[in-house]
Structures are given as C-alpha cells and as structure tokens.
Amino acid sequence: MKKTFLSIALVTTLTLSTMGVQAYTQPVSAQSNVINVLDKKVINQINVENIYNTIDYLAKTPRVAATAEEYAAVLYVKQQFENYGYEAEIQPFEYLGYTAPHTVDLEIDGVSLNPLPFTYTTSGDIEADLEYVGLGRTADLVGKDLTGKIALIQRGEISFGDKVLNAANSGAAGVIIFNNAAGVINGTLGGANDRFVPAVSITQAQGQELVSKLTNGEEVSASLKVLGAESGLRTSHNVIANKKASNKNKDNGNVIVLSSHHDSVPGAPGANDNASGTAMVLELARVLKDLPTDTEIRFATFGAEELGLIGSRHYVNTLPQEELNRIVANFNLDMVGSRDAGDLVMRTVNGQPNLVTELTQASSLRLNGSPTPYAQGGSSDHVPFGEAGIPAALFIHSPLEPWYHTPEDTIDKISKEKLQDVAEIVSTAIYDYASFDNQAPKPKKLKKEKVTQQMYFEQDVQ
C-alpha cells in the first residue's frame, strides 16, 4: 500500500496559551479520515491499563536525578524492556549536579515572604538592604554598586542565571527575583556556577510592594538565608532498547527514536511529569515488539531532563555521526496524561513542520478527524535531536495542568482517555513509516538549530 503524506500549509492558526506562539495545522480532505488496516493492527494491541499501572508504580515517590529513587526507576524500566523481549542498556553519565537547600528563609521588616529557591542557587546567610535594579540586564546595572546589598529584580527578557550573574558582578550579596505574572516561579539558574550568589523568588504582588517602597525612598532591609545548597559531580542514567528491522534484507537502515524522561523535580511524584511519558514508551515498546518493520525503532528514557536536558544531550552528543545520520525522527513524550491539561500539541525546535509532524498529523487526522497542531517550543528532550538536524517533536498537552512541578502531580490526576489518545496517535504515526510497505520519500535532514537557555529554563506554568 502506498503511503500518503499531506502537504503542510499554514492555513489555520491558534494560540498556545503556555507559549504565546501560533500553532499550524494542515488543510484536510474529507476522505482522509479513514483508519487503515495497519492502524488497527497497532491500536488493537494497546492496553491503557498497562500505562496507567506503570505510572502508578513510578509515581510513588519523586525520582530526582542522581538519587536512589531515580536509579530504582531506571532498573524498573530496564526490567520492563527485558520482560518484553528486548536487550536493554543502561547508559550512565556524569554531570555537575546540585543538592537543593534544606532551609530557605526570607524576612523583610520581620515578615516572612515564603520564597522559593532557584535550582543551582548557592548557600548563604545575609542581612542587607534591598536595591531594585529592574530586569537585571547589563544595561540596568551600569554605574550601580551593589556591594553588600541584595538585588531585587523583575522576571523577564533574560534568563534567571544571567540576572544573578549580572547582579553578582556588580557586587550583590544576594538576589530576589519577583514574577512578572500571577503565581510562583519554579525556576533554575541553568547550571552550577561559582560566581552565583544566593537567589530566591517571590510573587509578583510581593515584588511590586517592595518596588513601591523603594521608589518612594524608603529603606528596606532583608534577611536572606539559604542553607544546604551544594553542587558537585553526580551520576544519572539513560535506558535504551532497540527493535531491529524484522528482516535484514528489507532493512532500510533508518532509525526512529521514541523517547521520554524518567526523572522528576524535588517534591513532585511526577505522575504526569513524566511517569506518563515513560509508561507510554514502555507500552508502545511492547505493542511494536513483534510487528514487522523495515525500520529500527529505538526506545529511550532519559535521566536529568529536569536539570537541563542533560541525559538526552549526553545520548545525542556521544553518538557517532554515522549513527546520527541514521536517525530520521524523534517522537518525544513529556506530560501526556493529565486530566487537567489542555489539548494535545506538538512542539518543534524551529516551529517548522518535519517528518514527525507530518506523520502525526496524518495519523491524528485518520483517527480523530483533525490533525494535531504544532508550534515552536523547547524545554524537553526533543531539543538535542532537533539541534543535531534530526526531525523531532515534543508531544504535550497545552495549557499545562495547574499541578505541574508540585506535590499534587499524582496518579489521581491522570486521564486514561488522554493516555489512550496519545498512544494511538503516536504508535500509528511511527508504524505508518516503519511498516514494511512504507513508500514514503526519504526525509530531508534539517539545518542544525540552536535554542536559547531561556527556552529551557524560563518556561513555567502560567
């Protein structure tokens, strides 16, 4: 059977509330909405209870990178792959990691503001006057001597890490960053740096009140205490399993990578982020195991995603070039089951269509009658693949659920209906390419793309 691909046209636009960018869908044909035999062959094998139960198992405790809990998840994923008949590899990698502080206090005029620490903040115990320095850009700090002071900075325009470094370079002993929208900031400075000073976040309302006092000429002093924060070498792990082409004589030499990350943030059980993606990778590995393919399908779960895509970067950066050239697509699953999130979307590094979006839009059109929209976006493990010129896309629901990165990201928030929907769309899209009768044109390699740190580290739930 000849494979058909819909041409991409920028016809319909919608706004993704978590990104503030436009998403594009294809024009559709009324006769394209036909589920084919191959789709049914895959869909009939999916057991959503398997996905749900795996999420439940993984989300009993947070799986912070380089902890015993994360490694237990790694061993579980490996064992599940092996139970399905795969040979699974655990790939260790080292990185300069971080231990979060055990004490974070901020008092201003004797009133506690309940701040949150930034990942990679340093420790310190400071009593000093506040000085407001706008957005904390280099231009905002020209001529300012912050020696011995605590810099008050508004979120926006540049990364949190750059704000802290700019303030520290001007002599600041500490930094307080307040939000530019309602809600809290769960942020990271992007990596360890000896030049950082203690840095915490407060809400928009708290920050605006302090700015008002300072601009009215009041002196505002603060006591900032961050204790227990520590940086050093850590070890995390990726887990890789391969489904080789079913017949060596029909092997087209190409590889599709289906990926997720298995780590979570401190304090969050991570049912949706990202036990959901990991559980779905495992289930689709089971579903696709014995289906005939002329394409290798590689299943990967990555560690230390929450710290800056460290595991996926290690994986991509250590592959030989000839192996990278074989990878034609990366389908990356991140937060694919929350009942409280919005609709399914795809995000590509450059916001442009590629093989993954084309296959997926054709699949979702057949299954649901409308193609899944896509837009530009970073912040997950598709980015290293996209930067290497490999067609890649993130699968996620938008807008994000309110439980994102909180202790409330638990199994009771998971929707089996959403899990079933994503599993069907992704598995049929992959098999549409990987099945023996694939006659699609070979994908073009993409231009390597770079994404700023801000895309990784300043995208928080609204």
Legacy VTK file of the C-alpha trace (Angstrom):
# vtk DataFile Version 3.0
C-alpha trace
ASCII
DATASET POLYDATA
POINTS 462 float
0.000 0.000 0.000
1.385 3.386 -0.919
1.880 5.799 1.951
0.372 9.260 1.529
1.665 12.462 3.108
-0.383 15.609 3.473
1.321 18.806 2.422
1.804 21.355 5.188
0.043 24.658 4.726
-0.149 27.484 7.185
-3.891 27.755 6.913
-5.294 27.537 10.426
-3.733 29.261 13.407
-4.384 29.112 17.083
-2.608 30.439 20.120
-0.952 28.141 22.628
-1.538 29.740 25.980
1.659 28.382 27.544
3.860 29.566 24.662
2.324 32.681 23.227
3.095 31.434 19.720
0.993 30.279 16.833
0.337 26.642 16.012
-0.232 25.434 12.491
-2.466 22.715 11.139
-2.826 21.215 7.713
-5.733 21.556 5.323
-7.627 18.299 5.434
-9.507 16.187 2.969
-12.932 14.882 3.903
-11.878 11.449 2.565
-8.631 11.317 4.545
-10.378 10.398 7.777
-10.119 6.632 7.204
-8.464 4.349 9.737
-6.408 1.814 7.771
-5.613 -1.822 8.456
-2.167 -1.010 9.826
-3.635 1.469 12.303
-5.984 -1.181 13.653
-3.131 -3.656 13.853
-1.350 -1.316 16.270
-4.305 0.157 18.171
-5.782 -3.234 18.986
-2.613 -4.089 20.918
-2.603 -1.006 23.184
-3.612 -1.645 26.785
-4.127 1.665 28.571
-4.286 -0.141 31.913
-0.631 -1.090 31.452
0.273 2.575 31.004
-1.809 3.680 33.973
-0.422 0.983 36.278
3.161 1.827 35.327
2.514 5.487 36.110
1.084 4.445 39.461
4.208 2.388 40.207
6.693 5.083 39.200
4.850 7.950 40.915
5.019 6.560 44.430
7.937 8.897 45.123
9.856 11.710 43.411
12.582 10.494 41.038
15.095 13.301 41.296
18.159 12.885 39.072
21.095 11.014 40.625
19.099 9.782 43.627
18.436 6.208 44.676
14.788 6.712 43.687
15.717 7.669 40.137
18.026 4.672 39.835
15.251 2.393 41.078
13.109 3.751 38.232
15.977 3.105 35.802
16.199 -0.531 36.905
12.429 -0.889 36.634
12.387 0.489 33.080
15.234 -1.836 32.078
13.443 -4.822 33.572
10.220 -3.981 31.741
12.042 -3.739 28.416
13.602 -7.127 29.108
10.228 -8.587 30.066
9.041 -7.607 26.580
11.957 -9.418 24.960
14.401 -6.552 24.430
18.046 -6.280 25.322
18.197 -3.056 27.334
21.254 -0.916 28.009
21.758 1.377 30.978
23.896 4.324 29.910
25.475 6.198 32.845
26.644 9.793 32.545
28.198 12.298 34.907
27.286 15.935 35.274
27.882 18.763 37.662
24.794 18.379 39.789
23.055 20.093 42.597
21.602 19.373 46.037
18.698 21.650 46.885
18.848 23.686 50.114
17.155 22.319 53.205
16.470 25.818 54.584
15.176 28.820 52.641
14.032 31.899 54.555
13.421 35.489 53.579
12.302 38.079 56.100
11.686 41.726 55.294
10.962 44.032 58.194
10.292 40.935 60.295
7.731 39.441 57.876
8.451 36.104 56.155
7.717 36.071 52.407
7.925 32.278 51.899
10.363 32.385 48.972
11.287 29.529 46.639
14.936 28.757 45.836
16.263 28.610 42.301
17.883 25.365 41.311
21.674 25.867 41.440
21.463 28.732 43.913
24.373 28.804 46.343
24.078 28.858 50.135
24.399 31.991 52.219
23.157 33.869 55.270
22.769 37.584 54.502
21.328 40.654 56.162
21.416 43.634 53.827
19.499 46.487 52.232
17.481 45.896 49.075
18.113 47.736 45.819
15.771 47.475 42.843
17.579 47.008 39.527
14.720 46.444 37.061
15.163 43.398 34.840
18.750 42.874 35.949
20.176 43.338 32.471
23.713 44.627 31.987
22.289 47.994 30.944
20.197 48.174 34.129
23.326 47.819 36.255
25.601 50.347 34.586
27.076 52.597 37.282
25.445 50.692 40.145
27.491 49.480 43.094
25.572 46.672 44.792
28.368 45.695 47.156
26.878 44.106 50.259
23.303 44.598 49.031
20.524 42.270 47.945
19.357 42.964 44.389
15.606 42.989 43.741
14.957 42.013 40.104
11.848 41.519 37.972
11.492 38.397 35.859
11.708 38.761 32.074
13.824 39.168 28.906
16.951 37.337 30.080
17.448 34.053 31.916
17.402 33.778 35.679
21.051 32.743 35.634
22.087 35.866 33.724
20.173 38.073 36.150
22.015 36.558 39.111
25.416 36.765 37.424
24.882 40.392 36.410
23.930 41.320 39.972
26.844 39.361 41.431
29.265 41.047 39.031
28.032 44.382 40.425
28.786 43.245 43.968
25.394 41.941 45.140
25.493 39.514 48.051
22.107 38.011 47.174
19.273 38.203 44.645
15.481 38.213 44.905
13.565 37.781 41.634
9.837 38.516 41.566
7.425 37.182 38.991
6.046 39.227 36.093
2.703 37.401 36.258
0.476 35.825 38.860
1.747 32.683 40.531
5.077 31.417 41.781
8.360 30.817 39.965
9.762 27.282 39.954
12.983 28.240 38.211
16.560 27.160 37.656
19.749 29.123 37.072
20.651 26.648 34.342
23.726 25.061 35.891
26.271 25.371 38.665
28.479 28.461 38.671
30.969 29.562 41.328
30.014 33.192 40.695
26.381 32.750 41.719
25.091 34.282 44.959
22.066 33.080 46.950
18.946 33.596 44.843
15.257 33.119 45.631
11.935 34.002 44.029
8.828 35.740 45.351
5.434 36.500 43.845
4.567 39.416 41.592
2.469 41.085 44.299
5.235 40.810 46.888
7.797 42.205 44.482
5.642 45.113 43.385
5.036 46.105 47.000
8.781 46.188 47.640
9.411 48.197 44.452
6.792 50.713 45.563
8.502 51.192 48.910
11.947 51.595 47.348
10.798 54.044 44.680
9.134 56.105 47.416
12.503 56.485 49.097
12.012 54.002 51.924
14.929 51.922 53.113
14.093 48.227 53.002
16.359 45.677 54.639
16.120 41.927 54.334
17.407 38.770 55.943
18.026 36.042 53.345
19.040 32.552 54.431
19.727 29.666 52.030
21.358 26.657 53.675
22.321 23.200 52.404
22.644 24.013 48.700
25.574 22.139 47.187
26.994 21.488 43.718
29.227 18.579 42.673
29.607 15.650 40.287
26.519 13.439 40.036
25.677 10.297 38.051
22.378 9.709 36.298
21.385 7.163 33.658
19.608 6.675 30.350
17.899 3.420 29.382
17.972 2.289 25.737
16.296 -0.636 23.964
16.249 -1.382 20.238
13.768 -3.098 17.961
15.775 -4.036 14.892
14.210 -4.239 11.453
12.353 -7.540 11.185
14.160 -8.731 8.064
17.783 -7.831 7.333
17.101 -7.990 3.603
14.389 -5.354 3.952
16.154 -3.127 6.497
16.101 0.448 5.166
18.870 1.441 7.573
16.792 4.153 9.249
16.031 4.618 12.945
13.064 6.184 14.722
13.632 7.145 18.370
10.689 7.175 20.778
11.759 8.920 23.986
10.725 10.311 27.355
12.444 11.353 30.578
12.059 9.332 33.759
13.270 11.872 36.350
11.097 14.345 38.242
11.625 17.527 40.229
12.167 17.528 44.006
8.966 17.102 45.990
6.867 16.068 42.999
5.823 12.423 42.462
5.787 13.266 38.759
2.814 11.168 37.684
2.285 13.275 34.588
5.798 14.768 34.502
6.971 12.366 33.399
5.916 8.922 34.539
3.209 9.274 31.873
5.696 9.575 29.016
7.916 6.819 30.380
4.984 4.444 30.882
3.800 5.125 27.331
7.257 4.437 25.867
7.236 1.074 27.663
3.746 0.169 26.466
4.489 1.118 22.860
7.698 -0.920 23.044
5.514 -3.889 23.997
2.968 -3.146 21.276
5.525 -2.745 18.491
7.842 -5.591 19.546
6.525 -8.261 17.193
5.083 -6.124 14.418
7.048 -6.422 11.141
9.124 -3.323 10.356
11.776 -2.299 7.848
12.960 0.464 10.199
14.745 0.172 13.536
12.707 1.615 16.405
14.746 2.755 19.396
13.133 3.293 22.783
14.890 5.622 25.219
14.146 7.059 28.633
16.491 9.836 29.694
17.746 10.985 33.085
18.332 14.513 34.384
15.939 16.172 31.926
14.657 18.451 34.654
18.173 19.833 35.164
18.576 20.982 31.571
18.113 18.015 29.183
21.373 16.514 30.403
20.659 12.842 29.657
19.358 13.385 26.137
22.241 15.743 25.359
24.700 13.106 26.515
22.988 10.496 24.361
22.923 12.597 21.204
26.391 14.077 21.701
28.042 10.689 22.177
26.525 9.033 19.097
28.913 8.672 16.134
27.967 10.844 13.176
27.099 7.838 11.040
24.651 6.732 13.728
23.122 10.207 13.971
22.674 10.158 10.197
20.548 7.017 10.514
18.006 8.643 12.877
15.164 10.020 10.779
12.760 11.016 13.561
12.431 11.578 17.304
8.992 11.333 18.919
9.403 12.707 22.462
6.658 12.171 25.065
6.535 14.566 28.006
3.428 15.002 30.182
0.879 13.155 28.072
-1.822 12.140 30.556
-3.091 14.942 32.774
-6.864 15.286 33.025
-6.379 18.966 33.907
-4.201 19.999 30.965
-5.419 21.205 27.580
-5.348 19.583 24.154
-2.520 17.615 22.568
0.017 19.704 20.669
3.451 19.177 19.158
6.437 21.478 19.550
9.418 21.582 17.225
12.679 23.403 17.843
12.239 25.858 14.983
8.446 25.852 14.737
8.595 24.309 11.275
7.000 21.066 10.052
9.116 17.952 9.748
8.689 14.206 9.294
7.346 13.781 12.834
4.673 16.455 12.467
3.671 15.151 9.025
3.335 11.565 10.178
1.462 12.649 13.304
-0.930 14.989 11.544
-1.771 12.279 9.026
-2.305 9.815 11.887
-4.444 12.112 14.046
-6.482 13.082 11.012
-7.262 9.437 10.316
-8.026 8.643 13.946
-9.731 11.803 15.202
-10.780 13.720 12.125
-8.411 16.637 12.745
-4.617 16.970 12.647
-2.696 17.663 15.853
-1.361 21.269 15.767
2.292 22.158 16.209
4.284 25.214 17.255
7.772 26.221 18.275
8.995 25.083 21.673
11.954 23.784 23.622
12.123 22.624 27.251
12.242 18.869 26.623
14.348 16.059 25.218
13.434 16.611 21.566
15.732 19.648 21.574
19.134 17.869 21.313
17.783 15.838 18.397
16.436 18.944 16.657
19.697 20.792 17.187
21.525 17.883 15.523
19.368 18.276 12.426
17.079 15.325 13.203
13.314 15.784 12.652
11.939 15.871 16.203
8.848 16.956 18.100
7.602 17.108 21.663
4.152 15.692 22.453
2.469 17.535 25.319
-0.916 18.940 26.313
-1.422 22.702 26.351
-2.053 24.629 28.513
-0.232 22.785 31.264
-2.066 21.463 34.288
-2.005 23.562 37.482
-0.286 20.660 39.280
2.852 20.988 37.157
6.031 20.587 39.254
4.107 20.309 42.530
3.419 17.557 45.081
-0.081 17.362 43.577
1.192 15.719 40.360
-0.248 12.378 41.425
-1.905 9.361 39.818
-5.432 10.557 40.568
-4.894 13.428 38.090
-4.195 11.066 35.195
-6.739 10.593 32.404
-6.868 7.175 30.761
-8.703 8.733 27.834
-5.830 11.110 27.131
-3.299 8.317 27.511
-5.218 6.197 25.015
-5.481 9.075 22.545
-1.769 9.929 22.566
-0.715 6.286 22.484
-2.884 5.658 19.412
-1.715 8.760 17.547
1.996 8.245 18.207
2.098 4.481 17.667
0.221 4.624 14.364
2.353 7.540 13.169
5.523 5.561 13.899
4.210 2.377 12.324
2.987 4.267 9.286
6.652 4.920 8.495
8.235 1.785 9.940
5.954 -0.884 8.437
7.280 -2.954 5.531
5.074 -1.331 2.905
6.359 2.173 3.599
6.872 4.012 0.300
7.293 7.499 1.675
10.055 9.777 0.369
13.216 9.819 2.443
13.171 12.716 4.933
15.439 15.677 4.397
17.978 16.453 7.075
17.206 19.694 8.848
19.526 22.603 9.406
21.013 22.446 12.888
19.124 24.744 15.230
20.173 26.372 18.477
17.762 27.206 21.270
18.486 29.782 23.944
18.711 28.784 27.583
15.655 30.898 28.278
13.556 28.396 26.339
14.747 25.667 28.690
14.629 27.461 31.972
12.037 30.228 31.946
9.002 28.332 30.729
6.863 27.820 33.811
3.214 27.050 34.304
1.040 30.134 33.934
LINES 1 463
462 0 1 2 3 4 5 6 7 8 9 10 11 12 13 14 15 16 17 18 19 20 21 22 23 24 25 26 27 28 29 30 31 32 33 34 35 36 37 38 39 40 41 42 43 44 45 46 47 48 49 50 51 52 53 54 55 56 57 58 59 60 61 62 63 64 65 66 67 68 69 70 71 72 73 74 75 76 77 78 79 80 81 82 83 84 85 86 87 88 89 90 91 92 93 94 95 96 97 98 99 100 101 102 103 104 105 106 107 108 109 110 111 112 113 114 115 116 117 118 119 120 121 122 123 124 125 126 127 128 129 130 131 132 133 134 135 136 137 138 139 140 141 142 143 144 145 146 147 148 149 150 151 152 153 154 155 156 157 158 159 160 161 162 163 164 165 166 167 168 169 170 171 172 173 174 175 176 177 178 179 180 181 182 183 184 185 186 187 188 189 190 191 192 193 194 195 196 197 198 199 200 201 202 203 204 205 206 207 208 209 210 211 212 213 214 215 216 217 218 219 220 221 222 223 224 225 226 227 228 229 230 231 232 233 234 235 236 237 238 239 240 241 242 243 244 245 246 247 248 249 250 251 252 253 254 255 256 257 258 259 260 261 262 263 264 265 266 267 268 269 270 271 272 273 274 275 276 277 278 279 280 281 282 283 284 285 286 287 288 289 290 291 292 293 294 295 296 297 298 299 300 301 302 303 304 305 306 307 308 309 310 311 312 313 314 315 316 317 318 319 320 321 322 323 324 325 326 327 328 329 330 331 332 333 334 335 336 337 338 339 340 341 342 343 344 345 346 347 348 349 350 351 352 353 354 355 356 357 358 359 360 361 362 363 364 365 366 367 368 369 370 371 372 373 374 375 376 377 378 379 380 381 382 383 384 385 386 387 388 389 390 391 392 393 394 395 396 397 398 399 400 401 402 403 404 405 406 407 408 409 410 411 412 413 414 415 416 417 418 419 420 421 422 423 424 425 426 427 428 429 430 431 432 433 434 435 436 437 438 439 440 441 442 443 444 445 446 447 448 449 450 451 452 453 454 455 456 457 458 459 460 461
